[in-house]
Amino acid sequence: MGTYKRVIMVVISGLGIGPAPDARKFMDQGADTVGDLTAHFRARLQLPNLGRLGLARLHPLYQAAAEALDHTQQWRVWPRAVGKSKLEGYWELLGVPTTTELTALPRGLAPELIQEIARFAGRPVLVNRPYSRPRLLFDWGATAVAAGTILAATSGGADLVLTAHENLVPPTQLDRVGHFARALLDRQADLQIGQVVTVPFTGRTPADFAYRLVDRHEYNMAVPRATLLDQLRAAGVPVNTDPQVLTEDGLQFFRLGKAATAGCHRDPEKMGQALMAADARLGEIISQVTNQDLLVVTADYGAAPDFPGDGPTREWLPLLFYSPAGVAWQRRPVVLGDVAEIIKGSLGLK
């Protein structure tokens, strides 16, 4: 494996390329993000820069307008974490796959925990069961507005979402409730809850209620051990996570995740538009790749926009490499967790 002065790692969350080998375990057989977008957009789906990196070599339906650049490699990898949540995909990409299941919440949280959150918030907390996020506002938004309540919903998995109308519960207050809920859940020895998400909503009627995503915040469970980013920093390797800035050496780690949000909400039109915007940003990055650089483009989970349900889908994920100086590996990457080892080796670390 060659070494590089700089590795530019671009993560396009949600960019799945077909059902993973264990998709049936997650009831995701047939999930295919790129296939869904290709069927929805047809010729309107323009991803020239993913095409230049060879995405078409990994997915038979996607037809790129141009041939791949020289000195590229294309692989597909699949996640091996025991769950398929966004958090678990992100952790595995950074070399920390989960080996024990997070706590599923098919019936919501225990009532006494909801009561503690309500006492802290100073207002009732309603729902407390699995709900798709768009449907939650349609069914319960008017009640939340009329009574000034907070709505709590689970994904059925290990996530808790708290929402309230921004005019009744200001976003800063909702965030404080999220902080409290995170700390409360972390104190429960029998619970491992991946994320507490706070997001206010706007609008006057169920027809125009909408989440204010600019004020969405995630409070994550602590990662169980050092990630790729932690290891690099400990070794004195510069790590930059600002997507608008490229520094001269070390790891440049950029997440482009707006497409994933639309995919998890099962909106193929918005997902495709966001993915094309991410592709345009990718083009700017490609133009700055030098002979001393390695560009790595991948995803941390799939989000098939035409698949039943909501949330991530268990899919194969693209792993695209480009360097004008050439790309060569000693072994083939197979699982998502291999990416972290490739990055370390590419920066001269073991």
C-alpha positions in Angstrom: 0.0 0.0 0.0 1.4 3.4 -0.9 1.5 6.4 1.4 0.3 9.9 0.8 0.9 13.3 2.4 -2.9 13.9 2.5 -6.0 11.7 2.4 -9.2 13.5 1.5 -12.1 11.4 2.7 -15.6 12.3 1.5 -18.6 10.5 3.1 -21.9 10.7 1.2 -24.3 9.3 3.7 -27.2 7.3 2.3 -25.4 6.3 -0.9 -26.3 2.6 -1.0 -25.8 0.5 -4.1 -28.1 -2.6 -3.5 -29.0 -5.0 -0.7 -26.1 -6.2 1.5 -25.6 -10.0 2.1 -27.4 -9.7 5.4 -30.2 -7.4 4.2 -32.9 -10.1 4.9 -32.0 -10.0 8.6 -33.1 -6.3 8.6 -36.0 -6.9 6.3 -34.2 -4.8 3.7 -34.0 -7.3 0.9 -34.5 -5.3 -2.4 -33.3 -2.0 -0.9 -31.3 -0.1 -3.5 -30.7 3.6 -3.2 -29.0 4.2 -6.5 -31.5 2.0 -8.2 -34.4 4.0 -6.7 -32.9 7.3 -7.8 -32.1 6.1 -11.3 -35.7 4.9 -11.7 -37.1 8.1 -10.4 -34.9 10.6 -12.2 -33.8 8.7 -15.3 -31.8 11.1 -17.4 -32.3 13.9 -14.9 -29.9 12.2 -12.4 -26.6 13.8 -13.2 -23.7 12.8 -11.1 -20.7 13.5 -13.3 -18.1 13.5 -10.6 -19.2 10.2 -9.0 -19.2 9.0 -12.6 -15.6 10.1 -13.1 -14.6 8.1 -10.0 -16.3 5.0 -11.5 -19.6 4.6 -9.7 -21.1 3.0 -12.8 -18.7 0.1 -12.4 -20.4 -0.8 -9.1 -24.1 -0.4 -10.1 -25.4 -1.8 -13.3 -28.4 0.6 -13.6 -26.4 3.8 -13.2 -25.0 5.1 -16.5 -22.3 7.7 -16.2 -21.9 10.2 -19.0 -18.1 10.0 -19.0 -15.5 7.3 -18.5 -13.8 7.0 -15.1 -10.6 9.0 -14.6 -7.3 7.1 -14.8 -5.8 6.0 -11.6 -9.1 5.1 -9.9 -10.2 2.0 -8.1 -13.8 1.0 -7.2 -14.9 -1.5 -4.6 -18.1 -2.3 -2.7 -18.1 -2.9 1.0 -20.8 -4.0 3.4 -21.4 -3.0 7.0 -21.0 -5.7 9.6 -22.2 -3.8 12.7 -24.9 -5.7 14.5 -27.4 -2.8 13.9 -28.1 -0.5 10.9 -28.6 2.8 12.7 -26.8 5.9 11.4 -24.7 6.1 14.4 -23.5 2.5 14.0 -22.7 3.0 10.4 -20.6 6.1 11.2 -18.8 4.3 14.0 -17.9 1.4 11.8 -16.6 3.6 9.1 -14.2 5.0 11.7 -13.1 1.5 12.7 -15.5 0.8 15.7 -18.2 -1.6 14.6 -20.7 -2.5 17.2 -20.6 -6.1 18.4 -23.6 -6.0 20.8 -27.0 -4.7 20.0 -28.2 -1.3 21.1 -31.5 -1.2 23.0 -34.5 -1.5 20.7 -37.5 0.6 21.7 -40.5 -1.0 19.9 -42.8 0.2 22.7 -41.1 3.5 23.5 -39.3 4.3 26.8 -40.5 3.2 30.2 -43.2 5.6 31.4 -41.2 6.6 34.5 -38.4 7.9 32.2 -40.9 9.9 30.1 -42.3 11.3 33.3 -38.8 12.5 34.4 -38.3 14.2 31.0 -41.7 15.9 31.3 -40.8 17.1 34.8 -37.6 18.6 33.6 -39.3 20.2 30.6 -42.2 21.6 32.7 -44.7 20.3 30.2 -46.3 17.0 29.1 -44.5 14.6 26.8 -46.8 12.7 24.5 -46.8 9.7 22.1 -43.8 7.6 23.3 -43.9 4.9 20.7 -42.5 4.2 17.2 -43.6 6.7 14.6 -42.3 7.8 11.2 -41.2 11.4 11.6 -43.5 12.9 8.8 -46.5 11.0 10.1 -45.8 12.1 13.7 -46.4 15.8 12.8 -49.5 14.9 10.7 -51.1 12.9 13.5 -49.9 14.7 16.6 -48.7 18.2 15.6 -52.1 19.9 16.2 -52.3 18.4 19.7 -48.8 19.5 20.5 -49.7 23.1 19.4 -53.0 23.2 21.3 -51.5 21.8 24.5 -47.9 23.1 24.3 -46.5 19.7 24.6 -43.3 17.9 23.5 -43.7 14.9 21.3 -41.5 11.9 21.8 -41.2 9.1 19.3 -38.8 6.2 18.7 -37.6 4.7 15.5 -38.4 1.2 16.8 -34.6 0.9 17.1 -32.3 2.7 19.5 -33.2 6.3 18.8 -35.4 8.8 20.6 -36.8 11.9 18.8 -38.1 14.9 20.7 -40.0 17.7 18.8 -42.2 20.6 19.7 -43.5 23.7 17.9 -40.8 26.4 17.8 -43.2 29.1 18.9 -44.2 27.2 22.1 -41.0 25.5 23.0 -38.0 27.6 21.7 -35.2 25.5 20.1 -32.8 26.4 22.9 -35.2 25.0 25.5 -35.8 21.9 23.4 -32.1 21.4 23.2 -31.8 21.6 27.0 -34.5 18.8 27.2 -32.4 16.8 24.8 -29.3 17.2 26.9 -31.2 16.1 30.0 -32.7 13.1 28.2 -29.3 12.0 27.0 -27.8 12.2 30.5 -30.9 10.4 32.0 -30.7 7.5 29.5 -26.9 7.2 30.0 -27.5 6.6 33.7 -29.8 3.6 33.0 -27.6 0.4 33.2 -30.0 -1.6 31.1 -30.3 0.8 28.2 -28.0 1.6 25.3 -29.7 4.3 23.3 -27.8 5.4 20.2 -29.2 8.8 19.7 -31.4 11.4 21.2 -32.5 13.8 18.5 -34.1 17.2 19.1 -35.8 19.0 16.2 -38.5 21.8 16.4 -41.3 22.0 13.9 -43.1 25.0 12.2 -46.4 25.6 10.6 -50.0 26.2 11.6 -51.9 23.2 10.4 -51.1 19.5 9.8 -50.9 20.2 6.0 -48.0 22.6 6.5 -46.2 21.3 9.6 -42.6 20.8 8.8 -39.4 20.1 10.8 -37.0 23.0 11.1 -33.9 20.9 10.2 -31.5 23.8 10.6 -32.1 23.5 14.4 -31.9 19.7 14.5 -29.4 18.3 17.0 -28.1 14.9 17.8 -27.0 13.7 21.2 -25.0 10.5 20.7 -24.1 7.7 22.9 -20.4 7.8 23.7 -18.3 5.7 21.3 -16.9 2.7 23.2 -13.3 3.1 22.1 -10.9 5.3 20.1 -12.0 6.0 16.5 -9.8 6.5 13.4 -9.9 10.3 14.1 -8.8 9.8 17.7 -6.0 7.5 16.7 -4.7 9.9 14.0 -4.8 12.9 16.4 -3.0 10.9 19.1 -0.2 10.0 16.5 0.2 13.7 15.7 -1.5 13.5 12.3 -3.6 16.6 11.4 -7.3 16.0 11.1 -9.6 18.6 9.5 -13.4 18.2 9.5 -14.4 21.6 8.0 -16.0 20.7 4.6 -15.3 24.2 3.2 -11.5 24.0 3.8 -8.7 21.8 2.5 -5.5 21.8 4.5 -2.1 20.8 3.3 -1.6 17.4 4.9 -3.1 14.7 7.2 -6.7 13.6 6.9 -9.5 15.8 5.5 -12.7 14.2 6.6 -15.9 15.6 5.0 -19.5 14.4 5.5 -22.1 15.4 2.9 -25.3 14.1 4.5 -28.2 16.1 3.2 -29.1 13.4 0.7 -29.4 10.9 3.5 -31.9 13.0 5.4 -34.2 13.1 2.4 -33.7 9.4 1.7 -34.6 8.4 5.3 -37.7 10.5 4.9 -38.4 8.5 1.7 -38.4 11.5 -0.6 -36.6 10.5 -3.8 -36.9 13.9 -5.5 -35.2 15.8 -2.6 -32.7 13.1 -2.2 -31.6 13.2 -5.8 -31.4 17.0 -5.8 -29.2 16.9 -2.6 -27.1 14.1 -4.1 -26.4 16.2 -7.2 -25.4 19.1 -5.0 -23.0 16.8 -3.1 -21.6 15.7 -6.5 -21.0 19.3 -7.5 -19.0 19.8 -4.3 -17.1 16.6 -5.0 -16.1 18.1 -8.4 -14.5 21.0 -6.6 -12.6 18.6 -4.4 -11.4 16.5 -7.3 -9.9 19.6 -9.0 -7.7 20.1 -5.9 -6.3 16.5 -5.7 -2.5 16.4 -6.3 0.0 13.7 -6.8 0.6 13.6 -3.0 -3.1 13.0 -2.3 -5.5 10.1 -2.1 -9.2 10.8 -2.5 -11.5 8.3 -0.8 -15.3 8.6 -1.4 -17.7 6.2 0.4 -20.9 6.1 2.5 -21.7 5.0 6.0 -25.2 3.6 5.4 -27.9 3.3 2.7 -31.2 5.3 2.6 -33.3 3.9 -0.3 -35.9 6.6 -0.9 -38.6 4.3 -2.4 -38.2 1.5 0.1 -41.0 0.9 2.8 -40.5 2.4 6.2 -38.0 5.1 7.1 -34.5 5.3 8.3 -31.3 3.6 7.0 -31.3 0.6 4.7 -28.8 -2.3 4.9 -26.9 -2.0 1.6 -23.6 -2.5 -0.1 -21.7 0.8 0.0 -19.4 2.3 -2.7 -15.7 2.7 -2.0 -14.0 4.9 -4.6 -10.3 5.8 -4.8 -8.5 8.3 -6.9 -4.9 9.6 -6.9 -3.0 11.0 -9.9 0.0 9.2 -8.6 -1.8 5.8 -8.7 -3.7 3.6 -6.3 -2.7 0.1 -5.2 -3.7 -2.1 -2.3 -2.1 -5.2 -0.9 -5.5 -6.7 0.0 -9.1 -6.2 -1.1 -11.4 -4.2 1.2 -14.5 -6.2 2.0 -16.3 -4.7 5.0 -16.9 -1.1 5.9 -14.5 -1.4 8.9 -11.6 -2.0 6.4 -11.8 1.7 5.4 -10.2 2.9 8.6 -7.3 0.6 8.2 -6.8 1.7 4.6 -6.8 5.4 5.7 -4.2 4.7 8.5 -1.9 2.8 6.1 -2.2 5.4 3.5 -0.9 8.0 6.0 1.9 5.7 7.0 0.5 4.4 10.3 -0.1 0.8 11.3 
